[in-house]
Amino acid sequence: MSFVAAAEYFDQLQRWLDLEAVAERERMAQRHRRERSGSPERAGETLINLRVADHRTGLAGRLLVDFTKPGKEPLPMNRLKVGSPVVVSPDGDADASGRPGVVSARKPGSIQVAQDDRPEGRQPRIDQCP
């Protein structure tokens, strides 16, 4: 494979990844709109009504953000595990695209997400990416 062919390959790959990211954000927005009537946490793929408990800088300059429920209550049962790709977005804003992240730690009362930026909104929600 020549250098030009390799560069073209990676350019095309980047375009596909960008398109996939846009599609994922749109699916998240649609899911937020559908869940307004029910309990979004029931399926185990979403955590709502969270608070930022702590944040610090981690490996490669990523921001490690610890989320908890109000009053330090335990998190509900969920499918979010270390390594799960997630989107952190403001709760109640169905059109917000959110910020991508990865679950980096979890305890019964908190979950930590590695992100590039600080989360938006006062009550963020975490949604698992499919």
Phi, psi and omega per residue, in radians:
M1 nan 2.195 -3.137
S2 -1.348 2.908 -3.126
F3 -1.088 -0.703 3.133
V4 -1.130 -0.761 -3.136
A5 -1.118 -0.683 3.122
A6 -1.151 -0.725 3.116
A7 -1.093 -0.746 3.101
E8 -1.093 -0.719 3.128
Y9 -1.037 -0.856 -3.106
F10 -1.222 -0.539 3.033
D11 -1.110 -0.787 3.118
Q12 -1.124 -0.735 3.108
L13 -1.042 -0.757 3.120
Q14 -1.090 -0.711 3.105
R15 -1.081 -0.737 3.130
W16 -1.135 -0.728 3.118
L17 -1.122 -0.679 3.089
D18 -1.109 -0.761 3.101
L19 -1.098 -0.711 3.120
E20 -1.118 -0.702 3.124
A21 -1.101 -0.734 3.109
V22 -1.104 -0.755 3.136
A23 -1.120 -0.695 3.113
E24 -1.098 -0.746 3.131
R25 -1.108 -0.668 3.109
E26 -1.169 -0.694 3.088
R27 -1.100 -0.669 3.098
M28 -1.113 -0.764 3.132
A29 -1.092 -0.716 3.098
Q30 -1.124 -0.709 3.119
R31 -1.109 -0.701 3.097
H32 -1.068 -0.748 -3.130
R33 -1.149 -0.673 -3.140
R34 -1.209 -0.558 -3.021
E35 -1.447 -0.043 -3.100
R36 -1.025 -0.527 -3.058
S37 -1.509 -0.433 -3.081
G38 -1.966 -2.875 3.104
S39 -1.683 1.878 -3.068
P40 -1.132 -0.425 -3.102
E41 -1.389 -0.214 -3.052
R42 -1.040 -0.669 -3.100
A43 -1.340 -0.253 3.110
G44 1.498 0.083 -3.123
E45 -1.797 -0.014 -3.066
T46 -2.433 2.474 2.977
L47 -2.140 2.243 -3.121
I48 -2.112 2.998 3.086
N49 0.981 0.881 -3.114
L50 -1.742 2.833 3.056
R51 -2.222 2.546 3.026
V52 -1.388 2.014 -3.108
A53 -1.597 -0.591 -3.089
D54 -2.850 2.778 3.014
H55 -2.671 2.599 3.121
R56 -2.742 2.902 -3.140
T57 -1.501 2.357 3.137
G58 -2.029 -2.765 -3.103
L59 -1.029 2.400 3.102
A60 1.076 0.444 3.085
G61 1.346 0.134 3.106
R62 -1.193 2.611 3.080
L63 -1.600 2.154 3.095
L64 -1.697 1.961 -3.054
V65 -1.949 2.182 3.076
D66 -1.653 2.213 3.116
F67 -1.953 2.458 3.060
T68 -2.378 2.912 2.997
K69 -1.470 2.743 3.083
P70 -1.054 2.518 3.120
G71 1.250 0.274 3.127
K72 1.018 0.432 3.094
E73 -1.198 2.674 -3.114
P74 -1.171 2.667 3.084
L75 -1.255 2.571 3.075
P76 -1.202 2.851 3.083
M77 -0.983 2.374 -3.131
N78 -2.671 2.926 -3.115
R79 -1.691 0.100 -3.115
L80 -1.363 2.069 3.141
K81 -2.193 2.939 3.129
V82 -1.015 2.239 -3.105
G83 1.721 -0.191 -3.139
S84 -1.213 2.268 3.032
P85 -1.303 2.363 -3.097
V86 -2.380 2.935 3.005
V87 -2.188 2.230 3.110
V88 -1.826 2.132 -3.097
S89 -2.443 2.851 3.089
P90 -1.172 2.292 3.109
D91 -1.228 2.430 3.112
G92 1.597 -0.131 3.114
D93 -1.918 1.593 -3.047
A94 -1.149 -0.370 -3.104
D95 -1.644 -0.053 -3.141
A96 -1.233 2.374 -3.116
S97 -1.419 -0.450 3.113
G98 1.396 3.094 -3.134
R99 -2.120 2.285 3.141
P100 -1.242 2.672 3.104
G101 -2.841 -3.128 3.120
V102 -2.359 2.343 3.090
V103 -1.155 2.153 -3.094
S104 -1.915 -0.285 3.078
A105 -2.868 2.714 3.053
R106 -2.656 2.543 3.077
K107 -2.348 2.986 3.136
P108 -1.000 -0.558 -3.084
G109 -1.907 0.025 -3.122
S110 -2.675 2.807 3.070
I111 -2.417 2.403 -3.121
Q112 -1.945 2.349 -3.137
V113 -2.162 2.308 3.051
A114 -1.571 2.160 -3.098
Q115 -2.390 2.869 3.059
D116 -1.389 -0.558 -3.055
D117 -2.296 2.861 3.073
R118 -1.214 2.461 -3.129
P119 -1.166 2.641 3.120
E120 -1.589 2.746 3.020
G121 1.448 2.822 -3.125
R122 -1.454 -0.588 -3.130
Q123 -2.147 1.464 -3.122
P124 -1.231 2.789 3.023
R125 -2.187 2.687 3.117
I126 -2.094 2.204 3.103
D127 -2.085 2.359 3.076
Q128 -1.283 2.404 3.038
C129 -1.422 2.414 3.132
P130 -1.220 nan nan
